[in-house]
Amino acid sequence: MLQTRRDRPPASFAGLSLACAALLAAGASMARAQDPRAATAPGAPVLEKVGGSPNIHLIAHVPLGGYFRVGDADLEQEMSRPYAYVGQLRDRPGFTILDLHDLNNVKALYKWRIENAALHSGDGGLRAKYFKLHNKYYVAVCFQFLQGSPDADLGAVIFDVTGLPDTSKIKVVARIKAPATPGGFHNLFPYKHSDGRVLLFTTTTSSVANIYDMDKLLSGDKDQGLVGTVPVPPGPKWDEALPGMNSAKPLSISGYHDFYVGYDPATRQDKFYGAGAGGYYVFDVTHTDAPKLLTSIVGAAGVSWGHTFTPTPDGAFAVTETEYQWAPLRIFDLRPGLEGKVQAITQPIAVWNTDWNDLAHNHEVRWPYVFVSAYEDGLQIFNMQDPKHPKTMGWYYTCECTHETGFGGLPDWQGTSIYNGAFGVMVRNADGLILITDSNTGAWLFKMDGFSGWNGDDWSMPNISSAQDWDHGPPGSSHPSVPAAPGKAAGGD
């Protein structure tokens, strides 16, 4: 009888010092020995992973178009505005709004597609994130289209969604273009700065991340509200071969892939955590016109370039991802670098993975829990209260796919990679609702036993996460504006 992988507990591996790639190969061999696929008769079809752990409860599932048509997403944090925003890819370049008023009947409320969608070539709408400014609500969607395609210089589109649930009131209020660096924005992160500004950090196809002031952008600023850039520090850069891609050419990255921005109440600094060429970098962006490098994670075994970089609420530790098959999530202690004890951080204190044949993707930290969108392995949750010994807490498989049938690159899309399945993850802090967007199967909503919401104060941590307090700013930031950098005006512009 064919074996499925239903409710098989993921393995948690901790306390490994990654001295060389051979360690990962050994881990993969161990995983294969435990994997039901290894016991299946030769030539027999492999069934997808299905089901989940008993403590994870499926609340809703909304299909959104099928294979690689779903990107990253966001949840509004105010319970009075129960909406989710989902980026859409491929032949549906745009975004979709989900209505969560009735969790027993979650539905697509609104869909927007870029004008003349059929003429566009590229990824499409990779991520949708919301922000609040002057008591109005907006959604920013980042886009990437290939050169030669319409809108190759388009980075993001900003929508006013204040009037929801009345979709007739939704309107495009701004488009951010980057003609000097065509290819769009792969990622973006809206942030309530300690000085009160609402900022949008975006990737570019160059070696810097851009910082836009949303008030200036929406007021028609001639520079689109651009108030600063964060550079990738100089240093060695490496290409990365990605197994399963249709092209044998290694991927080269010169800028940032992803980032997180958060306030540190202990140092009274706004900090940028960037993942990109060469590794991971922490900058002080209190003064957005003069970012200051604080520490780096470079030279770590198995890390050619960084994909995702998420700190704990106190900024002491960070969970990182690298985008290749068999790579675990690495956990680093940032304190030696931030305290100036080492020139750069080079070794993780632990790693975690659920299946060494696959790859965990994006993640959200709600201390002590880490919520992971783990591609073929769906939603995964682990506890890092002891950062050196992370422990798996629960899971639910959302991909409903065959192993190694994932993204192969443009224009063909399908290949033999593991880039397939759970793509994005977000948590609503007020009630603990978990959103997974799966590139195959759509949007999924879950609840976990014992997790009815999150506030850092309950864990003796700063109440800081990717979810912003748009009305009050970062907890612990009492100053209305930051002192000016030398030779600069107050506010950092």
Secondary structure, 3 states (H helix, E strand, C coil): CCCCCCCCCCCCCCCCCCCCHHHHHHHHHHHHHHCHHHHCCCCCCCCCCCCECCCEEEEEEECCCCCCCEEEEEECCCCCCCEEEEEEECCCCEEEEEECCCCCCCEEEEEEECCCHHHCCEEEEEEEEEEEECCEEEEEEEEEECCCCCCCCEEEEEEECCCCCCHHHCEEEEEEECCCCCCCCCCEEEEECCCCCEEEEECCCCCEEEEEEHHHHHCCCCCCCEEEEEECCCCCCCCECCCCCCCCCCECCCCEEEEEEEEECCCCEEEEEEEEECEEEEEECCCCCCCEEEEEEECCCCCCECCEEEECCCCCEEEEECCCCCCCEEEEECHHHHCCCCCCECCCCEEECCCCCCCCCCEEEECCEEEEECECCCEEEEECCCCCCCEEEEEECCCCCCCCCEEEECCCEEEEECCCCEEEEEEECCCCEEEEEECCCEEEEEEECCECCCCHHHHCCCCCCCCCCCCCCCCCCCCCCCCCCCCCCCCCC
